[in-house]
Amino acid sequence: MSEQAARLAVRKTYKLFVGGAFPRSESGRSYAVTSSKGDFLANAARASRKDARDAVSAARKAFSGWSGATAYNRGQILYRIAEMLEGRRAQFVAEVVDADGVSAKKAGELVDAAVDRLVWYAGWSDKIGAVLGSANPVAGPYFNLSSPEPTGVVAVVAPPMGPLLGLVSVIAPVIVTGNTCVVAASERAPLPAITLAEVLATSDLPGGVVNILTGSSAEIAPWLAGHMDVNGIDLTGADPDLAVTCEELAAENLKRVLRPPAGRVDWLADPGIERMTAFLETKTVWHPIGV
């Protein structure tokens, strides 16, 4: 037998992405990730309640710096992420083929769409304020100005289908407006999320702006929904029962909640600006007019 044929495969166990680093789950748990055909691909960490708390702490720590950055700078960073994602196109294509069982051509189209989606949101970074902000007419010698501001830390339940394009489509609108996030990745197909984390870690994105947890969304999401330092939650990837549970928990501190869509989502469709506006608040200031 040749030396090459005798070589053992390197079995990968991927870690979480928290605060710009790749820690193991504190629980020590992992689970096998298989392809759409049932073939073993890798092991992924199974995040725990403690991991979720650590991710929220990292997101909160990063919030002031990220929300205080200029909109132009945030757009530049999203564009850089798009560049780096395209640089690893072949790997993402292979992972989407394994996850969804689609052809390499179709997977390539989905990866290209994910790159384009990041570029699209990057372009909105310094424009969303102009669209949503306003100078309001008032009766008196005052300027009355309204402008959008980020909500804070947003938990995201990523869609189980569309493990790359769907994931990018829920993360990008949250962070481009200045929020930070904790993402419960698709349990069925976490590898594109893990590879995206590697892209984020080597881009200009500050650590803690995006935190990615792999494992069971049904286990992680309720802890995020009930966490008092989480300001909003996107339930796009939650099933009906999980969504109800999370909405009830989110009511404890009046989180902003984006409910799951009715029916299957076409991630290739025009995303609109609704996902950006879902986690923005309007600040209105009064200023006296000088003479």
BELNOR-V783687 format. One record per pair of residues at least 12 apart in sequence whose ideal C-beta (glycine too) atoms are under 8 Angstrom apart, sorted by sequence separation. I is the first residue (numbers start at 0). J is the second residue. D is the distance in whole Angstrom. If there is no record, write none. Layout:
[[I;J;D] [I;J;D]]
This chain:
[[30;42;7] [132;144;7] [133;145;5] [157;169;6] [170;182;6] [220;232;8] [234;246;7] [246;258;7] [29;42;5] [30;43;6] [93;106;8] [132;145;6] [169;182;8] [196;209;8] [232;245;6] [29;43;6] [92;106;5] [95;109;6] [132;146;4] [155;169;5] [220;234;8] [29;44;5] [30;45;5] [91;106;8] [92;107;5] [95;110;6] [131;146;8] [132;147;6] [155;170;7] [196;211;5] [28;44;7] [29;45;6] [131;147;4] [166;182;7] [195;211;7] [242;258;7] [12;29;6] [28;45;4] [220;237;6] [232;249;5] [242;259;5] [257;274;7] [92;110;5] [128;146;6] [155;173;6] [166;184;7] [193;211;7] [26;45;7] [28;47;7] [88;107;7] [91;110;5] [128;147;6] [166;185;7] [192;211;5] [24;44;4] [26;46;8] [127;147;7] [153;173;5] [165;185;8] [193;213;7] [216;236;6] [221;241;8] [224;244;7] [239;259;7] [257;277;5] [23;44;6] [24;45;6] [26;47;4] [192;213;7] [216;237;7] [217;238;8] [220;241;6] [224;245;4] [238;259;8] [257;278;8] [24;46;5] [25;47;6] [88;110;6] [91;113;8] [162;184;8] [223;245;8] [224;246;8] [232;254;6] [234;256;7] [235;257;7] [237;259;5] [255;277;7] [24;47;6] [26;49;7] [88;111;8] [162;185;5] [221;244;6] [225;248;4] [231;254;5] [232;255;8] [234;257;6] [236;259;8] [255;278;6] [25;49;5] [26;50;7] [189;213;4] [217;241;6] [220;244;8] [221;245;6] [224;248;4] [225;249;8] [227;251;7] [230;254;6] [231;255;4] [232;256;6] [233;257;4] [234;258;6] [235;259;6] [25;50;6] [153;178;5] [155;180;5] [157;182;6] [160;185;8] [162;187;8] [166;191;7] [216;241;7] [220;245;5] [224;249;5] [227;252;5] [229;254;6] [230;255;7] [231;256;7] [232;257;7] [234;259;5] [235;260;7] [24;50;5] [84;110;8] [88;114;8] [152;178;7] [153;179;7] [154;180;7] [155;181;7] [157;183;6] [159;185;5] [162;188;4] [166;192;6] [225;251;6] [231;257;7] [149;176;5] [151;178;6] [152;179;6] [153;180;5] [154;181;5] [155;182;5] [156;183;5] [157;184;5] [158;185;7] [159;186;7] [162;189;7] [182;209;7] [184;211;6] [186;213;7] [221;248;6] [13;41;6] [22;50;8] [25;53;8] [149;177;3] [150;178;6] [151;179;8] [152;180;7] [153;181;8] [154;182;8] [155;183;7] [157;185;5] [159;187;5] [162;190;8] [163;191;4] [167;195;7] [179;207;6] [180;208;7] [182;210;7] [184;212;7] [186;214;6] [12;41;7] [13;42;7] [15;44;5] [84;113;7] [85;114;5] [147;176;7] [148;177;7] [149;178;4] [152;181;7] [154;183;7] [159;188;7] [162;191;4] [163;192;8] [166;195;7] [179;208;5] [180;209;6] [181;210;5] [182;211;5] [183;212;5] [184;213;5] [186;215;6] [235;264;7] [11;41;4] [12;42;4] [13;43;5] [14;44;5] [84;114;5] [162;192;7] [174;204;8] [179;209;7] [180;210;7] [182;212;7] [186;216;6] [224;254;7] [10;41;7] [11;42;7] [12;43;8] [13;44;7] [15;46;6] [22;53;8] [179;210;8] [181;212;7] [183;214;8] [185;216;8] [10;42;7] [12;44;7] [163;195;7] [17;50;7] [81;114;5] [84;117;7] [183;216;4] [81;115;8] [174;208;6] [15;50;6] [18;53;8] [157;192;7] [174;209;6] [17;53;6] [18;54;8] [81;117;4] [183;219;5] [17;54;5] [80;117;6] [81;118;5] [183;220;5] [19;57;8] [15;54;8] [18;57;4] [78;117;7] [170;209;6] [17;57;5] [77;117;5] [78;118;6] [81;121;7] [183;223;7] [77;118;8] [233;274;8] [18;60;7] [181;223;6] [18;61;8] [77;120;6] [78;121;4] [77;121;4] [233;277;7] [233;278;8] [75;121;7] [231;277;7] [74;121;4] [77;124;7] [231;278;5] [74;122;7] [116;164;7] [127;175;8] [181;229;7] [230;278;8] [74;123;8] [127;176;6] [74;124;3] [113;163;5] [117;167;6] [73;124;5] [74;125;6] [113;164;5] [116;167;5] [120;171;4] [124;175;5] [185;236;7] [109;161;8] [112;164;5] [116;168;6] [120;172;6] [123;175;6] [124;176;8] [71;124;7] [110;163;6] [178;231;7] [183;236;7] [70;124;5] [71;125;5] [109;163;6] [110;164;8] [113;167;5] [117;171;6] [121;175;7] [70;125;4] [109;164;5] [113;168;8] [116;171;6] [120;175;5] [69;125;8] [40;97;6] [70;127;8] [70;128;7] [38;97;8] [157;216;8] [156;216;5] [173;233;7] [99;160;8] [35;97;7] [34;97;4] [35;98;7] [99;162;7] [34;98;7] [35;99;6] [36;100;7] [98;162;5] [156;220;5] [169;233;6] [35;100;3] [34;100;8] [154;220;7] [169;235;5] [95;162;7] [169;236;8] [94;162;8] [95;163;6] [94;163;7] [154;223;4] [154;224;7] [165;235;8] [165;236;8] [91;163;6] [154;226;8] [154;229;5] [152;228;6] [153;229;7] [156;232;7] [152;229;5] [153;230;7] [154;231;7] [155;232;7] [156;233;7] [158;235;5] [159;236;6] [151;229;8] [152;230;5] [153;231;4] [154;232;4] [155;233;5] [156;234;5] [157;235;7] [158;236;4] [151;230;3] [152;231;8] [153;232;7] [154;233;7] [156;235;6] [157;236;5] [150;230;5] [151;231;7] [153;233;6] [155;235;7] [156;236;4] [150;231;5] [156;237;5] [66;148;8] [66;149;5] [156;241;8] [62;149;8] [62;151;6] [98;187;8] [99;188;7] [156;245;8] [62;152;6] [98;188;4] [97;188;8] [59;151;8] [98;190;7] [59;152;5] [97;190;7] [98;191;7] [58;152;4] [77;171;6] [94;188;8] [94;190;5] [95;191;6] [55;152;6] [77;174;7] [94;191;5] [77;175;6] [168;266;5] [172;270;7] [55;154;8] [165;264;7] [176;275;5] [91;191;6] [94;194;6] [172;272;8] [175;275;7] [178;278;5] [73;174;7] [74;175;7] [165;266;5] [173;274;8] [73;175;6] [153;255;8] [164;266;5] [168;270;6] [172;274;4] [176;278;7] [91;194;6] [160;263;8] [161;264;7] [164;267;7] [172;275;4] [176;279;6] [73;177;7] [90;194;6] [160;264;8] [150;255;6] [161;266;5] [169;274;7] [172;277;8] [173;278;6] [158;264;7] [168;274;7] [172;278;8] [70;177;8] [87;194;7] [158;266;8] [65;174;7] [68;177;8] [66;177;4] [84;195;7] [87;198;6] [65;177;6] [66;178;7] [65;178;8] [66;179;8] [65;179;6] [84;198;5] [83;198;5] [62;178;8] [62;179;5] [61;179;5] [80;198;6] [83;201;7] [80;199;7] [83;202;5] [59;179;7] [58;179;4] [58;180;6] [80;202;5] [58;181;5] [79;202;5] [79;203;5] [80;204;7] [153;278;5] [55;181;6] [76;202;7] [54;181;4] [76;203;5] [75;203;7] [76;204;6] [150;278;4] [147;276;8] [149;278;7] [150;279;7] [51;181;7] [149;279;7] [150;280;6] [148;279;7] [149;280;8] [147;279;4] [148;280;5] [147;280;7] [148;281;8] [147;281;6] [148;282;5] [146;281;7] [147;282;8] [145;281;5] [146;282;6] [46;183;8] [145;282;7] [145;283;5] [144;283;7] [65;205;6] [143;283;7] [144;284;5] [64;205;6] [143;284;8] [130;272;7] [143;285;6] [144;286;7] [65;208;5] [142;285;7] [143;286;8] [61;205;6] [141;285;5] [142;286;4] [61;206;7] [127;272;7] [131;276;7] [141;286;6] [142;287;8] [43;189;5] [61;207;3] [141;287;6] [142;288;6] [43;190;7] [60;207;6] [61;208;5] [140;287;6] [141;288;6] [127;275;6] [131;279;7] [135;283;7] [137;285;8] [140;288;5] [41;190;6] [57;206;7] [58;207;6] [123;272;7] [127;276;8] [40;190;6] [43;193;7] [57;207;4] [58;208;7] [131;281;7] [119;270;7] [58;210;6] [123;275;7] [127;279;8] [57;210;5] [112;266;7] [116;270;7] [112;267;6] [120;275;8] [32;188;8] [54;210;4] [32;189;6] [109;266;8] [32;190;6] [54;212;6] [109;267;8] [51;212;6] [50;212;6] [46;212;4] [46;213;6] [47;214;8] [45;213;7] [46;214;4] [51;219;5] [55;223;7] [44;213;5] [45;214;4] [50;219;8] [59;228;6] [43;213;4] [44;214;7] [45;215;7] [48;218;8] [52;222;7] [43;214;7] [47;218;8] [48;219;8] [51;222;5] [55;226;5] [46;218;8] [51;223;6] [56;228;8] [46;219;6] [55;228;6] [48;222;5] [52;226;7] [55;229;6] [21;196;7] [51;226;7] [13;189;7] [13;190;7] [16;193;7] [21;200;7] [13;193;5] [16;196;4] [20;200;8] [19;200;6] [16;199;7] [16;200;7] [30;214;7] [19;205;7] [20;206;7] [28;214;8] [19;206;2] [18;206;5] [19;207;6] [18;207;5] [17;207;8] [24;214;7] [18;210;7] [16;209;7] [17;210;5] [16;210;6] [17;211;8] [15;210;8] [16;211;4] [17;212;8] [15;211;7] [16;212;8] [15;212;6] [15;213;6] [13;213;7]]
